[in-house]
Amino acid sequence: MSGQGGIGAAIVGTGFIGTVHLWALRRLGVDVRGVLGSSPGRGRARAAELGVAHAYDSLEALLADSAVDVVHVTSPNQAHYPQVCAILDAGKHVVCEKPLAMTSEESADMVARAAASGKVAAVCYNTRFYPLNQQARGMIAAGELGAPRFVTGSYHQDWLARPTDWNWRLLPEAGGALRAVGDIGTHWVDLTSFILGERPVEVFAELTTFLPERQRPAGPVATFASAGGDTEPVAIDTEDTAQILLRYASGARGTLTVSQVNTGRKNAMRWDIAGAAASAAWEAETPDHLWIGHRDAPNQILQRDGALMNPTGAAAASLPGGHVEGFADTFFALFRQVYSDVAAGGRRDGATWADFADGHYEMALCEAVLESARAGAWTKIRQ
């Protein structure tokens, strides 16, 4: 495989995120050999809609295709562990959606299997690849903010704000014991840990379910789509919101709020890092601007422009300044780096994509959050 265009890929899952993966791979020039749907019929229908030449009838059929080098796993969470294990056992590289697994026991095994395989094994924490988040990582690594002291932020959405809103993530057997935290909260923790260069070591959490009963439709509902038709009431115990306090080994402190029921907030991810020398802040709904705060000088707004950014930030940017790079572009930037490493035979120095060890940490974080919420006490994150 001399280049990315010579690498064959397949996608497990044909929903919203699987489609986003497909768009990015096509833009990158990767040969997408086929897709695997939730059923053979669903796979064939979605392949036709997406213009993909082939739909596999089973994971076994996909793994038997010698032209597939990399498999993207975008299936529901409970399928990640068995599917990823089978993919690694078949000697293929893998890109898995988050959260990596259902439990830290599963994710620890996945870390070991990935290391033994020698294959590229990435977790799709794509928000790292907004260029200004890479810029912020470079700024902190260079000491431009001084020692980080206080990390605050939120990740708020509204797509599950009504009793009639439905998705498989609502059910713990499909999405895991934590829903909002596992889905979007781990994005925030992974991103801020990436920027800071350190992870939280202890948490104190409160979880709330504002809608303890929802209406489940008779048929499937895609992520972010509205349900219709006949429904049945279902009891819900996964959390709608979370309030989480964070402690870091360096002495820094943090606070995070997570919600999937904040009306009007579509994809509102925000972080603010206060350092000893300066501060920085960023929001996903205005991703091309990084706020930089000073005590004794005017505050600044850095607009994403490769000519004005540090090498870490500029390397993640694709478009000229003033041409906004958004959500879909982060997948392109992430896959561009991952596939360059696949072509090189393994992860190279300077790679910034999340690996399975990062995904395992997020599973340990989720378990600590759940333990803290139940005990009402500070809880260490055990890995």
C-alpha positions in Angstrom: 0.0 0.0 0.0 2.0 2.9 -1.3 -0.6 5.6 -0.7 -4.0 6.2 0.8 -5.7 5.7 -2.6 -4.4 2.1 -2.6 -6.0 1.3 0.7 -9.3 -0.5 0.8 -11.9 0.2 3.5 -15.2 -1.1 4.6 -17.8 0.4 7.0 -19.8 -1.4 9.6 -23.0 0.6 10.2 -25.0 2.7 7.7 -26.6 5.3 10.0 -25.7 9.0 10.5 -22.1 8.5 11.6 -21.4 5.7 9.2 -22.4 8.1 6.4 -20.1 10.8 7.7 -17.3 8.3 7.7 -18.1 7.4 4.1 -18.1 11.1 3.0 -14.7 11.7 4.6 -13.1 8.5 3.1 -14.4 9.5 -0.4 -12.9 12.9 0.0 -9.6 11.3 1.0 -9.6 9.1 -2.0 -9.9 5.8 -0.1 -11.5 2.9 -1.9 -14.6 2.1 0.1 -15.2 -1.6 -0.9 -18.5 -1.9 0.8 -20.8 -1.5 3.8 -22.4 -3.8 6.4 -25.8 -2.9 7.6 -27.9 -4.0 10.6 -29.4 -6.7 8.3 -28.6 -7.8 4.7 -31.7 -6.0 3.4 -30.9 -2.8 5.3 -27.3 -2.9 4.1 -28.3 -3.3 0.4 -30.8 -0.5 0.6 -28.4 1.9 2.3 -25.6 0.9 -0.1 -27.8 1.9 -3.1 -28.8 5.2 -1.4 -25.1 6.0 -0.7 -23.8 4.9 -4.1 -21.6 2.1 -2.6 -21.1 -0.8 -5.0 -21.3 -3.6 -2.4 -23.2 -4.6 0.7 -21.8 -7.4 2.8 -24.3 -9.9 4.2 -22.2 -10.6 7.4 -19.1 -9.5 9.2 -17.5 -12.8 8.2 -18.0 -12.0 4.6 -16.5 -8.5 5.1 -13.5 -9.9 6.8 -13.0 -12.5 4.1 -12.6 -9.7 1.5 -8.8 -9.5 1.0 -9.2 -6.1 -0.6 -10.3 -4.6 2.7 -7.4 -3.2 4.8 -9.2 -1.0 7.3 -12.6 -1.5 8.9 -14.6 1.4 10.3 -17.0 0.4 13.2 -20.0 2.7 13.5 -22.4 0.2 14.9 -24.3 0.5 18.2 -22.0 0.4 21.3 -22.8 -3.2 22.4 -21.4 -4.5 19.1 -18.1 -2.8 19.3 -16.2 -5.3 21.4 -17.1 -8.5 19.4 -16.7 -6.8 16.1 -13.4 -5.1 16.8 -12.0 -8.4 18.2 -12.9 -10.2 15.0 -11.5 -7.4 12.9 -8.1 -7.5 14.7 -8.1 -11.3 14.6 -8.5 -11.1 10.9 -5.4 -8.9 10.6 -7.1 -5.7 9.6 -6.7 -2.1 10.8 -9.6 -0.6 12.7 -11.2 2.7 13.3 -13.9 2.4 16.1 -16.5 4.9 17.1 -16.7 6.0 20.7 -17.3 4.9 23.3 -14.9 2.1 22.6 -16.8 -0.6 24.5 -19.5 -1.2 27.1 -17.1 -1.8 30.1 -13.5 -1.1 31.0 -12.9 -4.9 31.1 -13.8 -5.1 27.5 -11.8 -2.0 26.5 -8.7 -3.3 28.4 -8.9 -6.5 26.4 -9.2 -4.5 23.2 -6.1 -2.5 24.1 -4.1 -5.7 24.6 -5.4 -7.2 21.4 -4.6 -4.1 19.4 -1.0 -4.0 20.7 -0.5 -7.7 19.9 -1.9 -7.2 16.4 0.6 -4.5 15.4 -2.3 -2.9 13.5 -3.4 0.7 13.6 -6.3 0.9 16.0 -8.0 4.3 16.4 -11.0 5.6 18.3 -13.0 8.3 16.5 -12.6 11.2 18.9 -12.9 13.5 16.0 -13.2 16.8 17.9 -9.4 16.7 18.4 -9.2 17.6 14.7 -10.8 20.9 14.7 -7.6 22.8 13.7 -7.9 25.3 16.6 -8.0 22.5 19.1 -4.7 21.3 17.7 -3.5 24.9 17.9 -4.5 25.1 21.6 -2.6 21.8 22.3 0.5 23.4 20.7 0.1 26.6 22.7 -0.1 24.7 26.0 2.8 22.4 25.1 4.9 25.6 24.4 4.0 27.1 27.7 2.1 30.1 26.2 -0.8 29.8 28.8 1.4 28.9 31.7 0.5 26.1 34.0 -3.2 25.2 33.6 -5.3 25.9 36.7 -9.0 25.8 35.9 -10.7 23.9 33.1 -14.4 24.6 32.6 -16.9 23.8 29.9 -19.9 21.9 28.6 -21.4 19.7 25.9 -25.1 20.4 25.4 -27.6 19.2 22.8 -31.4 19.1 22.5 -32.1 16.1 20.2 -33.5 14.0 23.2 -35.4 16.9 24.8 -38.9 15.5 24.2 -40.6 12.4 25.5 -41.2 11.4 21.9 -37.5 11.6 21.0 -36.0 8.1 20.7 -32.7 6.5 19.9 -31.0 3.2 20.8 -28.6 5.1 23.0 -31.4 5.5 25.5 -31.2 1.8 26.5 -28.3 0.7 28.7 -28.2 -2.7 27.0 -27.4 -1.0 23.7 -25.5 2.1 24.7 -24.1 1.4 28.1 -24.9 2.4 31.6 -24.1 6.0 30.9 -25.7 7.6 27.9 -25.0 11.4 27.8 -21.6 11.1 29.4 -20.6 8.1 27.3 -21.8 9.7 24.1 -20.8 13.3 24.3 -19.2 13.7 27.8 -16.3 11.5 26.9 -15.7 13.7 23.8 -15.2 16.7 26.0 -12.9 14.9 28.5 -10.9 13.4 25.7 -10.5 16.7 23.9 -9.5 18.7 27.0 -7.1 16.0 28.1 -5.6 16.1 24.6 -5.2 19.8 24.8 -3.9 19.9 28.3 -1.5 16.9 28.0 -3.0 15.4 31.1 -6.2 13.5 32.2 -8.4 13.9 35.2 -7.6 11.4 38.0 -10.7 11.9 40.2 -14.3 12.8 39.7 -17.4 13.9 41.6 -20.6 13.6 39.7 -24.4 14.0 39.8 -26.6 12.4 37.1 -30.2 13.4 36.4 -33.0 11.8 34.3 -35.6 14.4 33.6 -37.7 12.1 31.3 -38.1 8.8 33.1 -40.6 7.6 30.5 -40.3 7.9 26.7 -42.3 6.8 23.7 -40.5 4.1 21.7 -41.6 3.8 18.1 -42.3 0.5 16.4 -39.6 0.9 13.8 -36.0 2.0 13.8 -35.1 5.7 14.2 -31.9 7.2 12.9 -29.8 9.5 15.1 -31.1 13.1 15.2 -34.2 12.0 13.2 -37.8 12.4 14.6 -39.9 9.3 15.3 -43.3 8.8 14.0 -46.1 6.2 13.9 -47.1 3.9 16.6 -45.2 4.0 19.9 -45.1 2.3 23.3 -44.1 3.8 26.7 -40.6 2.7 28.0 -39.1 3.4 31.3 -35.7 5.2 31.1 -32.9 5.3 33.6 -30.0 6.5 31.6 -29.1 10.1 32.4 -30.3 13.2 30.5 -27.7 15.5 32.1 -24.6 15.3 34.2 -22.7 17.7 36.4 -19.1 16.6 36.9 -16.2 18.0 39.0 -12.7 17.0 38.0 -9.3 16.8 39.7 -6.0 16.6 37.9 -2.7 15.2 39.2 -1.0 18.5 38.5 -3.4 20.3 40.9 -5.6 21.7 38.2 -9.4 21.6 38.7 -12.2 21.3 36.3 -16.0 21.3 35.9 -18.1 19.9 33.1 -21.9 19.9 32.4 -23.4 17.5 29.9 -26.9 17.5 28.5 -28.9 16.1 25.7 -32.1 18.0 26.7 -31.0 21.7 26.4 -33.5 23.1 24.0 -31.9 25.0 21.2 -28.4 23.6 21.7 -27.6 21.5 18.7 -24.0 20.6 19.1 -22.8 23.1 21.7 -19.4 21.9 22.9 -17.4 24.5 24.8 -14.1 24.6 26.8 -12.3 27.3 28.7 -8.8 26.8 30.0 -7.4 29.3 32.5 -3.6 29.1 32.8 -1.2 31.0 35.1 -0.1 33.3 32.2 -3.1 33.4 29.8 -6.5 31.7 29.0 -8.0 30.2 25.9 -11.6 29.2 25.0 -13.3 27.6 22.1 -16.9 26.6 21.0 -17.8 23.9 18.4 -20.7 26.0 16.9 -18.2 28.7 16.0 -15.2 26.4 15.4 -13.0 28.8 13.4 -12.3 31.2 16.3 -10.1 30.7 19.3 -10.4 33.2 22.1 -7.2 34.1 23.9 -7.4 36.0 27.2 -4.7 38.2 28.8 -4.4 40.1 32.1 -2.2 43.1 30.9 -2.9 43.2 27.2 -5.9 43.2 24.9 -7.7 39.9 24.5 -7.5 38.2 21.1 -9.6 36.2 18.6 -7.5 33.9 16.4 -9.4 33.1 13.2 -8.3 29.7 11.8 -5.7 30.5 9.2 -2.8 28.2 8.6 -0.5 31.1 8.0 -1.2 32.4 11.5 -1.2 29.2 13.4 1.5 27.1 15.0 2.7 23.9 13.2 0.4 21.6 15.2 -2.7 23.6 14.3 -1.8 24.3 10.7 -1.2 20.6 10.1 -4.9 19.9 10.8 -6.2 22.7 8.6 -7.3 22.0 5.0 -9.0 25.2 3.8 -7.8 28.8 3.5 -8.6 31.2 6.3 -12.2 32.5 6.2 -13.5 29.2 4.7 -15.0 27.6 7.7 -14.0 24.1 8.6 -16.7 22.2 10.5 -17.8 18.9 11.8 -17.4 16.8 8.6 -13.9 18.3 8.1 -12.7 16.9 11.4 -13.3 13.3 10.1 -11.4 14.1 7.0 -8.4 15.5 9.0 -8.6 12.5 11.4 -8.7 9.9 8.7 -6.0 11.6 6.7 -3.6 11.2 9.6 -4.8 7.6 10.4 -4.5 6.4 6.8 -1.1 8.0 6.5 -0.1 5.9 9.4 -1.7 2.8 7.9 0.3 3.4 4.7 3.4 3.8 6.8 2.8 0.5 8.5 2.0 1.9 12.0 1.5 4.9 14.2 4.3 7.4 13.6 5.8 10.0 16.0 3.7 13.1 16.1 0.4 11.4 15.5 -2.5 13.0 17.4 -5.4 10.6 16.9 -6.9 8.8 19.9 -5.8 5.2 20.3 -7.4 2.3 22.1 -5.6 3.3 25.4 -7.4 6.6 25.1 -10.7 4.8 24.5 -10.0 2.6 27.5 -9.4 5.6 29.8 -12.8 7.0 28.8 -14.4 3.7 29.8 -12.7 3.9 33.2 -13.9 7.5 33.5 -17.5 6.5 32.8 -17.4 3.9 35.5 -15.9 6.3 38.0 -18.6 8.9 37.1 -21.3 6.3 37.7 -19.7 5.1 40.9 -19.4 8.7 42.2 -23.0 9.6 41.3 -24.3 6.5 43.2 -22.0 7.1 46.3 -22.1 10.9 46.3 -18.4 11.0 46.8 -15.1 11.7 45.0 -14.0 8.7 43.0 -10.7 7.8 41.5 -10.5 6.9 37.9 -9.0 3.4 37.9 -7.3 2.0 34.7 
